[in-house]
Amino acid sequence: MPAYATNMRFKFPIVALALEIVTIILFALFAVYDDGKGHGHSAHSNETHHEEKPLDLYPMFQDVHVMIFIGFGFLMTFLKRYGFSSVGINLLLAAFGLQWGLLMQGIWHLDDGKIKISIFKIINADFSTATVLISFGAVLGKTSPVQLLIMTILEITIFSINEHLVANVLKANDVGASMIIHAYGAYFGLAVARVLYRPGLRNGHENDGSVYHSDMFAMIGTVFLWMFWPSFNSAIAEPGYTQLTAVINTYLSLAACVMSAYAISSLVEHKGKLDMVHIQNATLAGGVAVGTCADMNIEPFGAMLIGLVAGIISTLGFKFLTPILSSNLGIQDTCGVHNLHGMPGILGGLAGIVAVALGKKEGGSAAMQAAALASSLGFALVGGFLTGFIMKLPIWGQPPDQNCFDDSIYWEVPEEEDENEESLAHADHSKNKAEA
C-alpha cells in the first residue's frame, strides 16, 4: 500500500468536526422545537394539516429513514471490495446531510426567525440527503470521504434552492420527488462524475465488479427500498385519500415494474438469463417514475403503465446506455444511477406534465410542471459541474486510480479474505464443476 496523500488522519477529522461544530452553532441560533402554534408553512405548503397530532407522521418518517440508511446503504454494496465504504460512508453522509438539510430547507420557512423542527421537517431533511446518496452512487469507489462531505454541503444547499423554486414559486406538483430528488440527484452525480473522469479507468478496474455474496447484500438494499417506497412517495402528500392514492399508485407501479424489468433482463442477456444488476436496480424504477403523479388520480392501471415503462427503460439503460456514457461521454457511473434515478426521474416529470394537462390534479399547470423539470435538470447539471470542480481540488485527497473501489485505503479491513482464500475457493469451484 503506497503511502500517498489521503491524509485521512488529519484532513478528515478536521473537516468532519469543523462541519459539525458550525452546524451546532447554526442550530443554536435558529432551531427550536415545533410547538404547533406556528403559522409557517413547510416546503410543500401542507404542514398545517399535520398539526392535529405531532407524531401522526412518525411511521412514515421511520419508513423513509429505513430507506435512506438501509436501502441506499446496502444497494451500493455490490462491489466486491467496497462494502464497508458503501454502507459506512452512506451513514456518514446521511447523518451530516439530514442536519444540513434541516437548516437549508428551514431557511425558506422561518417562523419568527426560527426553524421549528417537526416530523414533517425531518422527513423533508431525510429527502434532501437522498439527493446526495443518489449522486454518491455515480462516483462510488472513486472519491474520498472528505470530497463527499464537500459534495454533501453543496448539493443539499443547491437542492434546497431548487426545491423552494419548484414547490413555492412555480407551485408545481412533485409529491414523490421524481424531479427534485431523483432526476436532480442523478444528473448532479453524473455532472460530478464527468468532471472527475479518470482516463486510467477507461478499460475498467479489477475491483469494479461484484462477487456472489456482495450481490446478495445489495439485494437487501433493493428489497428494503422496494417495500418502503410507497411511504417515500406518500409521506408528504395531503393526509386522507390523497395520501392513500399515493400509496396505491406507488405499490402498483413497483409491482408492474418488477415484471417488466425481469422480462427485459432475460430478453437482452446471454441465453435468456437474469442479470443481478438489473434486478437490484431496474425493479425500483417504478417507484421513481410514479413519484410526480403519485397523488394524482391517474387510475390504478395508469400507475401500472408507468411502472411497466420504467422497468423497460431502466433495464435497457443498464444494458446499452451505461457503456455508451462511459466510452463516449466520459461519464463513469458506478451504480448506473442514470438508469434508476435519471431516466425514470425524467419519465416521472413527463408523466406529471401529461397527468396535469389531462386534469388529473386540481389546480395544477402543465407549463409549471415542465418548468419544474427543466429547473431540476438545470440546477443539477450546473450545480454538479461546479461541485465537481471544487471536489477536484487536490487538497481533499482523491484516491489514486489503483486504489479505487477498495475499502482498505479508508478502513481497517480484516485480513482473512485475502487473495489466496479466493483462489482456493475458485479452485474448489472449478473442481466441483469438473466433477459435475
N, C-alpha and C positions, 0 to 999 in steps of 0.2 A: 504493500500500500504506500504510494508516494506521499511524502509529507508536504502536499501543496497547500495553497491558501484557502481552505474552507474557513479557517479562523473561527470555528464554531465556539471555542472556549470563551472568547471574549465578545465577539461580534453578536452572536445570537442572544446570550443573556442580557447584554446591554440594550439591544433593540427591544427585546420582549418586555423587560422590566420598565424601560422608559415608556413604551406604549401603554402599559397597564397603569403606570403612575399618572400619566397625562389623562387617561380615561377616568381614573378615580377622581381626579381634581375636577374634571368636567361634570361628572355625576354629582359631586359635592355642590357644584354651583347650580346645576339645572334640574336634577332628577328628584322627584318626590313620589310617594305612593299615590295611586289614584284613590280619591276619596268619594268618587261617584257624583260629586257635585258640579263637576266641570261643565263648561259649555264648548270645550274644544272638540273638534271632530278629528277622527283618525284619517289615516291615509286613504281609506276607501269610503270615507264620509258616512259610515253607518255605525260608528261606535255608540251613538246614542241608544241604539237598540239593545246594546249589551249591558245596560246599566241596571237591569232588574236584579240579577244576582251576579256578584263579582266573579264567581267561578263557573258560570254556565259553560264557558268555552274551554274549561280546563281539559276535558277529554280530547278535544280537537287539538289543543296545544301539545298534549303528550304524543299524539299520533304524528304530528309534524316533527316533533323533537326526535322521535324514533327514526323517522326518515332521514333527518339530517345526520344523525350520529351513527346509526347502524346501517341504514340504507345506503347513503352515499359512501360511507367509510368502507363497507365491505364490497360494494360494487366494484371498487377500484383495486381489490386485492388480487386480480387475475395475474399480475406479473409475478414471475416465479421467485424473484429475489427482492421484492419491493413491498411486501405485505405490511411490515411494521410502519413504513412511511405512509402507505395508503390509509390505514386506519388511524395511525398516530398523528400524522400531520393534519389529517381531516379534523380530528378532535381539537388540535391546537387552533387551526384557522377558524373553526366554527365557534369555539369558546371566545376568541377575541372578536370575531365578526359580529356575534349577536350583541355584544356590548357596544361596539362601534355603531351597529345598525340602529340600536335604540336611540343613540344620540343623533345620528344623521337624519333618521326619519322623524324623530321627535322635534327637531328644529323647525320643521314646517308646521307643526301643530302645537305651538306653545300655548299654555293656559296660564294666564297671569305670569308669563315669563318662565314657566316651569314645564318640564316634561312629566306628565302624570303617567306612571307606569301601571298598565293594566294587562290582563291576559291578552287582550286584543293587540296591544302594542308589542308584547313579547312574541306573539305569533308572527307579526309583521317583521320583527327583528330576525327571527329564525329564517323567514323568507329571504331577507336580504343576504344572509350568509349562503343560501342555496346558490346564488349567482356565482359566488367565489368558488364554491365546491364544484360547480359545473366547469368553470374556467380551469380549475386545478386539474381536471381530467384531461384537458387539451395539452397541458405541459407536464403531465405526470412523469416523474422519473428524471427530469432534465433541469430541475430548479432546486435552489437551496431553501431551507425554511425561512431564512431572512428575506430572500426575494419574495417568497409567498406572503409573508406578513406585509410587505410593502404593497403587494398586489391587493391584499385584503382591504387596506385603508383606502386606496384609490378607487377600487372597483365599487365598494359599498357607497362611498361618497358620491360617485357619478350615478350609481343606481338610484340613490335617493332623489337626485335632481330629476332624472327621467321619470321615476315613479310619480313624483309630485306633478310633473307636467302632464303625464298621461291621465292620472286619476282626478286631479283637481282643476287643471287648466283646460285640457281637451275634454274632460268628463267622459272618457272612453270606458267601455266595459272590458275588464280583463280579470275576472274573479279568480281563475286558476292560474293566471300569470303566464300563459303561453308566450306572450310578447315580452313583458317586463322582466321576467326571470329567465325563462328557458332560451328564447331567441337571444336576449341580451347577454346572458351568461356564456352561451355557446360562441357567439360571434366576437365577444370581448376576448374569450380564451383563444380563439383562432387568430385574432389580430396579434395577441401577445406571442403566440406560437410562431407566427410569421416573422416577427421581429427577432425572436430568439432562435431562428433557424440555425441548425447545425449541419454544415456540409458533411462533417465526419460521420453523421448517422444516416447519410443518404442511402447506403446499402444495408441498413438495418443494424442491429446490435444484438450480440448473443443473448443478453438478458431481457431483450424486449419481446417476451413471449411468456406463455403460461406452462404450467405442469398440471398434472391431474388434480392434485389437491388444491392448487391455487384457483383453478376454475370452479371447484366445489365451493370454496369460500366466497367467491364472487357471487355465486347463486344465492347465498344468504342475503346479500345486499339486495339482489333483484327481488326476491320473494317478499322481503320487508317493504320495499318501495311499492311493489305491486299491491300488497294488501292494504297499505295505508294511503294510497294515492287519492281515494275518494275524500278523505279528510283534508288533504292538501288543497284540493280544488274547491272544497266547500267551506273551509274554515272561516273565511271572511265574507261568505255570502250572507244575505239577509236571513235571519233566523226564520224558521217556519217552512212553508212549502218550497220557497226558493232554494233554501239550503238542501232540502230533500231532493229537489230536482238535480242539483249539482252532484249529490252523492250518486244518484241513479245513473245519470249520464256518464259519469266517470267509470262507474262499476261496469257498465255495459260496453263502453268504448274499450276499456282494458281487455275485457273478455274476447271481444271480436279481434282485437289487435294480436292477441296470442295466437289465434288460429291462422291469421294471415302471415304472421312472422314465421311460424313453424312451416307453413306451406311453401313460402318463398325460399326459406333457407334450404329446404330439401330440394327444391326445384333447381337452385343455382349451384349447389355443392356437388362435389365429386361423388358419383354413384348414388346420388339422392340421399346422402347422409345429412344429419343436422349439425350445424356449426354452433359450438357453445358461445362464441362471441355474439352471434345473432340472438340466441336465446336469452343471454344475460341482459341485452340492451334493447333490441327491437321490440320485445314483448312489453316494454314500458312506454313506447312511443304514443300509444293511445291515450295515456294519462296526460302527456304533454299537449297533444294536439286538440283534445277536447276542452282544455283549460279555459280558453277565452269565452266559449259559449256554454260552459258547464251549467251556468244558472239560467240559461235561456230555454225557451220552450221549443226545442229542436226535435222533439219526439224521441222515444227510445230508439227507433230504427235509424234516426239521424245520427245519434251518438255512435251507434254501431258502425255506420258507414264511415264516420270519421276515423274510428279505431282501425277498421279494415284497411283504409288507405294509408294510415300512419304506419302500420306494421309492414306494409309493402314497401313504401319509400325508404323506411329506416333500414330494412334488410338489404335492399338493393344498394343503398348508400354504403353500407359496410362492405359489400362485395365489390362494387365497381368504383364508387366515388372517392373513398378514402385513399386508395393507391394513386389516383389521379392528382388529388390535392397535394399529396406528399411529393410525387415525382415532378409534377409540372408547376405547382404554385409554391413549393417550399413550405407547405403547412404540415408539420409532423404532428398529427392529432392522436396522441397516445391512446386515449379511450374511445375515440370516434364520437366525441360529443356533438359533432356536426350532424351525425345520423340520429342520435337520440334526442338532442335538445334543439339543434339548429333548424334543420328542415321541418321536423314536426312542430316546432315553435312557430315557424312561418306559416305552416299549414293551419295551425290554430288561429293565427292572426287573420288569415284569409277566410277561414270558416266564420270567424266573428263578423267580418265585413259583410259576408253573404247573409248570415243569420239576421243581423241588424237591418240590412236592406230589405229582407223579407218580413220585417216586422215581428221578429221573434222576441224582441226585448223592448218594452215600452220606453219611450223617451231616449232611445239610442240614435246615433247618427253614423251612417256608414262612412262618411267622409272623416269623422273624428276617429273611427276605428282604424282607417287607413293611415291617418296622421300618427296614431299611436304606434303602429307597426313601424312606420318609417323612422319615427323618433327613437324607438328602442334600438333599431339596427344602426342608426346614425351614431347615437351615443356609444353603442357597443364598439363599433369599428374605430371611431376617432379616439374614444377613451382607451380602448385596448392597445392601439398603436402607441399612444403617449405613454401608457403604463409600461408597455414592453420596453420602450427606450430607457425609461427610468430604471426598470429591473435589470437592464443590460449593463448598467454601470458596474465596473469591476469591483467596487467596494463591497457589494453584497455577497461575493463568494459563490459564483455559479460553479457547479461541479464540472470537471473536465469530461470530454466525451467518453473516455474509457470507464469512468465511474458512474455513468448514467444508469438508471434502472437498478441501482444496487444499494440496499439498506446499509451495508457495513460502513459507508462513508459518514453516515449521520447517527448510527445506532450501535450499541453494543449488541452484537449478534451472536447467539450461542453457536458453538463450533461444530455440533455433531453432524449437521447436514452438509458436510463438505463434499467435494467432487468425488472422492474415492467411493463414498457410500452410494452416490448417484450412479457411478459407473457399475458398481456391484449390482445395484437394483436393475440397471439396464441389462447387464449380462444375464441375470436371473430371468428377466422378462423374455429375452431372446431365446434362452434355453427352453422355457415353458412353451414358447411359440413353436420352437422346433419339434418338441415332443408332441405337441398337439397336432 
